[in-house]
Amino acid sequence: MVHINWGLIGCGWVARDYVAPAMQAAGNGRLVGLCDPNQAAMARVAAATPGVACFNSVDALLAMPELDAVYIATPNHLHAPLVEAAARAGKHVLCEKPMATTMADARRMVQACESARVQYATAFDQRFQARHQRLRQLIADGRLGTITSIRIHYACWTPGDWRPQSDDGNYDNWRVDPTRAGGGAFIDLAPHGLDLSQVLLGERLVEVACLMQRRVFHYPVDDGAALVGRFAGGALLTLNVAYNCPDAFPRRRLEVIGTAAMALAHNTMGQTPGGTLQLIHSHGEAEEISIAPTDDCSPFQTQLERFSQCLLEGRPFPFLPAHDLHTMELLSGVSANHLTTENTENARS
Ligand SMILES: NC(=O)c1ccc[n+]([C@@H]2O[C@H](COP(=O)([O-])OP(=O)(O)OC[C@H]3O[C@@H](n4cnc5c(N)ncnc54)[C@H](O)[C@@H]3O)[C@@H](O)[C@H]2O)c1
């Protein structure tokens, strides 16, 4: 086997704009099957993928004998049943974040994959952004000294009738539906910062607290959240996520502060390559960290290639399900302090 045959379940925004193009570009994988009940959405991905098979039912896709693995890119509440179905069919799984809408679902997903002896990973593309990978190495090499804190601001503008720029139909904005999304800006955006900060430091967060708001929009989920956390070694995390931040503002910012240097990453968090990474040394000098254009490729492509390579070589993907379950535990622990009408409505006045 020289490549992995992928199926894509869910052909909406992230699948159409990022996952399917990454599968086409990846050297060791190819997209062979699609499934989406929305025919128009599936047709758009199929039009850009010559020869791909299209299915209305997940079971029909999973019955393709040549299929090795699936990428799940559906609304959040469907991650669990779809991962379980894929595991039953003996297919490896990359599943979009957040892993699930409940801790119980997340545990069942991992259990199903372990029982079926297939690999499971949550698709945290930002781990594979070239500047994040370089930053991880700089931290591991001690170039920043002792890390004292990480500050992240990761936000966007998501009104109730939001739709992706590339959508050409009547978009169903499930992100503001608590049943299908599991929450609002918090559940959608905070997993990225929690995961990325732990990956950069190579340390677990041991404690996280959170306050949520519903400040600008009237939908039944939070439109912003402020989290603080502490890593096992004592560094602190400050993480702000929001749906109520105009897109024109600087809103994708990552700072890692150490005793020898501070790293500033702008516009590296998200779905795309690019952005900037700078070190400010404690003696005051600034150093731009450059990435060779050939290394600056889609984080989705790098992720798919690394996962596919592990499957081809029969070795575990280095980001184990236990790490993702830990992040889910942090999320579900703080969402117990959930958004209520009392603790947010006043804040709007
Ligand atoms: N990593 C990232 O940066 C990133 C970015 C966007 C979305 N996401 C995640 O990706 C997932 C999808 O988000 P999106 O923005 O693409 O949503 P979307 O609404 O644009 O697309 C979801 C698609 O799933 C399809 N679908 C619904 N039920 C299905 C089923 N039973 N079987 C197959 N397909 C089904 C819908 O018809 C739709 O086409 C979410 O979990 C989201 O959190 C991640």
The ligand as an SDF file (V2000), in Angstrom:
LIG
                    3D

 44 48  0  0  0  0  0  0  0  0999 V2000
  -10.1830   23.0380   12.1540 N   0  0  0  0  0  0  0  0  0  0  0  0
  -10.8230   24.1570   11.8530 C   0  0  0  0  0  0  0  0  0  0  0  0
  -10.2500   25.2250   11.7780 O   0  0  0  0  0  0  0  0  0  0  0  0
  -12.3010   24.0900   11.5640 C   0  0  0  0  0  0  0  0  0  0  0  0
  -12.9100   25.0790   10.7890 C   0  0  0  0  0  0  0  0  0  0  0  0
  -14.2650   24.9730   10.5400 C   0  0  0  0  0  0  0  0  0  0  0  0
  -14.9930   23.9120   11.0400 C   0  0  0  0  0  0  0  0  0  0  0  0
  -14.3750   22.9800   11.8120 N   0  0  0  0  0  0  0  0  0  0  0  0
  -15.1350   21.8430   12.3500 C   0  0  0  0  0  0  0  0  0  0  0  0
  -15.5340   21.0330   11.2430 O   0  0  0  0  0  0  0  0  0  0  0  0
  -16.8440   20.5150   11.4430 C   0  0  0  0  0  0  0  0  0  0  0  0
  -17.7200   20.9700   10.2820 C   0  0  0  0  0  0  0  0  0  0  0  0
  -17.7810   22.3810   10.2780 O   0  0  0  0  0  0  0  0  0  0  0  0
  -18.1660   23.1840    8.9500 P   0  0  0  0  0  0  0  0  0  0  0  0
  -17.9040   24.6050    9.2340 O   0  0  0  0  0  0  0  0  0  0  0  0
  -17.5300   22.5760    7.7670 O   0  0  0  0  0  0  0  0  0  0  0  0
  -19.7310   22.9380    8.9060 O   0  0  0  0  0  0  0  0  0  0  0  0
  -20.7040   23.0500    7.6470 P   0  0  0  0  0  0  0  0  0  0  0  0
  -22.0640   23.2940    8.1850 O   0  0  0  0  0  0  0  0  0  0  0  0
  -20.1710   24.0100    6.6500 O   0  0  0  0  0  0  0  0  0  0  0  0
  -20.6370   21.5870    7.0040 O   0  0  0  0  0  0  0  0  0  0  0  0
  -21.1250   20.4640    7.6570 C   0  0  0  0  0  0  0  0  0  0  0  0
  -21.5830   19.4820    6.5910 C   0  0  0  0  0  0  0  0  0  0  0  0
  -21.9550   18.2610    7.2470 O   0  0  0  0  0  0  0  0  0  0  0  0
  -23.0630   17.7390    6.5220 C   0  0  0  0  0  0  0  0  0  0  0  0
  -23.7560   16.7220    7.3030 N   0  0  0  0  0  0  0  0  0  0  0  0
  -24.7470   16.8820    8.2140 C   0  0  0  0  0  0  0  0  0  0  0  0
  -25.1450   15.6740    8.6830 N   0  0  0  0  0  0  0  0  0  0  0  0
  -24.3770   14.7400    8.0530 C   0  0  0  0  0  0  0  0  0  0  0  0
  -24.3260   13.3240    8.0960 C   0  0  0  0  0  0  0  0  0  0  0  0
  -25.1240   12.6160    8.9150 N   0  0  0  0  0  0  0  0  0  0  0  0
  -23.4350   12.6860    7.3160 N   0  0  0  0  0  0  0  0  0  0  0  0
  -22.6200   13.3660    6.4870 C   0  0  0  0  0  0  0  0  0  0  0  0
  -22.6350   14.7230    6.3950 N   0  0  0  0  0  0  0  0  0  0  0  0
  -23.5040   15.3920    7.1750 C   0  0  0  0  0  0  0  0  0  0  0  0
  -23.9040   18.9660    6.2230 C   0  0  0  0  0  0  0  0  0  0  0  0
  -24.8640   18.7120    5.2020 O   0  0  0  0  0  0  0  0  0  0  0  0
  -22.8140   19.9640    5.8290 C   0  0  0  0  0  0  0  0  0  0  0  0
  -22.5740   19.9240    4.4260 O   0  0  0  0  0  0  0  0  0  0  0  0
  -17.2690   21.0200   12.8170 C   0  0  0  0  0  0  0  0  0  0  0  0
  -17.0160   20.0520   13.7780 O   0  0  0  0  0  0  0  0  0  0  0  0
  -16.3960   22.2350   13.0540 C   0  0  0  0  0  0  0  0  0  0  0  0
  -16.1720   22.4940   14.4310 O   0  0  0  0  0  0  0  0  0  0  0  0
  -13.0510   23.0440   12.0630 C   0  0  0  0  0  0  0  0  0  0  0  0
  1  2  1  0
  2  3  2  0
  2  4  1  0
  4  5  1  0
  4 44  2  0
  5  6  2  0
  6  7  1  0
  7  8  2  0
  8  9  1  0
  8 44  1  0
  9 10  1  0
  9 42  1  0
 10 11  1  0
 11 12  1  0
 11 40  1  0
 12 13  1  0
 13 14  1  0
 14 15  2  0
 14 16  1  0
 14 17  1  0
 17 18  1  0
 18 19  2  0
 18 20  1  0
 18 21  1  0
 21 22  1  0
 22 23  1  0
 23 24  1  0
 23 38  1  0
 24 25  1  0
 25 26  1  0
 25 36  1  0
 26 27  1  0
 26 35  1  0
 27 28  2  0
 28 29  1  0
 29 30  1  0
 29 35  2  0
 30 31  1  0
 30 32  2  0
 32 33  1  0
 33 34  2  0
 34 35  1  0
 36 37  1  0
 36 38  1  0
 38 39  1  0
 40 41  1  0
 40 42  1  0
 42 43  1  0
M  CHG  2   8   1  16  -1
M  END
$$$$
